[in-house]
Amino acid sequence: MNTIVLATTGNSPVTGNLYAALAAGYAAIAAQAELLDAINVFPVADGDTGANLRASLAPLADYAGDKTALAAALMRSACGNSGNIAAAFFSEFAQAAGTDLALRAATGAVQARRAVAEPKAGTMLDVFAAVAELLQNNSLDAACCPALLASLAAKVRCGPALLPELRAAGVADAGAVAMYIFFTGFFRHLTGDTSDESPLSAIFPGLLAVADNYAPAPASGFCIDVLMETSGGQPAPEALAGLGDSLVIVPEAAAKTLKLHVHSDNPAALRARLDEMGRIISWSDSPLAGGDDARGHGASFPNARPIRVITDAAGSLSRELAAQENITLLDSLIIMGGKAYPESAIVPAELYRRMRAGEKISTAQAARAAREEMLAELCQGDGHALYLAVGSAYTGNYLAAADWQKTNPLGAALTVIDSGAASGRLALIALFTARYAARGPAPGKNLENIARYVEGCGQSCREFLFIDTVTFLAAGGRISKAGEFFGNFFGLKPIISPTPTGVRKLGVVRSRDGQLAFLKARLAEAKEPGQALVLLQYTDNKDWLAETLPPVIRSLLPDAEIHILPLSLTTGAHVGPGSWSAAVGYEPPH
């Protein structure tokens, strides 16, 4: 731990731990992610500011002192408009050594503003500038902290007067509120301020709920994040003009890599254009809410549905696809460096990098109290909640939720089903069930039908999980050291599948070609009438999987609905990098 002395222009230097304060700020923002999603209306109303910031700033939660590595990790993990802008600021701000905190804040604020192609007043950019000014002109101590935070809150409250989109929705900017939340946790920890903290609803009265009559402009196209290598330095601004909307450009300090965030109607054309500028290291895209290219069947259904489907994030279902299908995900925990993080807050690339470096990674279930609090929240209001729990062979989630359902007064609004599944097979069951529930009749008439439907899904959905090396299974205690030695010595690559009674070994092969041959044979055997739903799941091998597997699937299942998704990190933490999976299901008769 690095203890530092912060000296500002005031008379009271403060001794504190900068990195612990950054972690405290991150924890504060992660806890309010759902609120931030709910008030996200600018630059597009796609409801992901909280989720993006929780993922983008996750490196701040576990930082041990390598400032260069932290800046690189922030760039790799940044996603979405807000996440990339925040990364531009924090990659500089987190470099502070104590006495230069104000200078680092000012430089970070400038970097964040320069990163945005069309900076707007009323957003998080104003909060960054205000932090720099306040640090320059105020003492940083416990006595001063409440006044400093009050100044930041006043800056956030100005947002609706500055942005028509915020004014129309009746909310403060989600990114600006997020930064107020972050700096509340950061400064209170750094200064040791223990004064009473007012609730956000009192700090931002009337600005934390979207107006009932608000009708956002329909969003179309794709949200795209790209990390690319530019050997010739950063491209000229005119070369980047016209790439799309909501453009954010974050150069790496050495000017060898560049992070781009943009909204585009034509990802293929954008990729071709960027290929001319440098080498693309990583690429991710997801449909903006309501986009014409979005494949989700749930997009046209009203938000207040009679039955709300809940499942565990241990199923390989991305946050974006879950939101599109109106499915709520409950986090499991990933244990890294002796600390527990929600699965959705972990950057997959960082997890697999650390595993390849030999770090031991493990998993755990969220605390029972936290899980029950989430269920209580989901069971309030109209309608009914349906929880598809990870199979009892894998966790105690089903029994814990069933006990709560029987003993809590809100339990009448909850149905708990043991899915008998995990990983991609659970994701398939959740997708089919959510779509079926969305078009079904009233809850009282439909729950029994849905329970039968879930059982049918379990019979028609299967998953083939291809493990690259048994090393990581051995590290997690899933096989013996002798098994690891012989598995690696002979180059064997196990193929497994999650079943209601636990993980079943399907076979072993020696190469990726063998894996593909196995998959083709099993898909041909398991083919059923109707359209197949296929989830192709990657660890740290997305580019290979996205290029190789869709043609294989199309050759056997030409009409299949295909989604390319990250493998559940709960699964990935056990099977390790290099692994991949294909889950295939057919909608059961109903």
Buried (B, 14 or more C-beta within 10 A) or exposed (E): EEEBEBBBEEEBBBEBBBBBBBBBBBBBBBBBBBBBBBBBBBBBBBBBBBBBBBBBBBBBBBBEEEEEEBBBBBBBBBBBBBBBBBBBBBBBBBBBEBEBBBBBBBBBBBBBBEBBBEEBEBBBBBBBBBBBBBBBEBBBBBEBBBEBBEBBBEBBBBBBEBBEBBBBBBBBBBBBBBBBBBBBBBBBBBBEBEEEBEEBEEBBEEBBBBEEEBEBEEBBBBBBBBBBEBEEEBBEEEEBEEBBBBBBBBBBBEEBBBBBBBBBBEBEEBBEBBEEBBEBBEBBBBBBBBBEEBEBBBBEBEEEBBBBBBBBBBBBBBBBBBBBBBBBBBBBBBBBEEEBBBBBBBBBBBBBBBBBEEEEBBBEBBEBEBBBEBBBEBBEEEBBBBBBBBBBBBBEBBEBBBBBBEEBEBBEBBBBBBBBBBBBBBBBBBBBBBBBBBEBEEBEEBBEBBBEBBBBBBEBBBBBBBBBBBBBBBBBEBBEEEBBEEBEEEEBBBBBBBBBEEBEEBBBBEEBEBBBEBBBEBBEEBEEEEEBBBBBBBBBBBEEBEEBBBEBBEEBBEEBEBBBBBBBBBBBBBBBBBBBBBBBBBBBEE
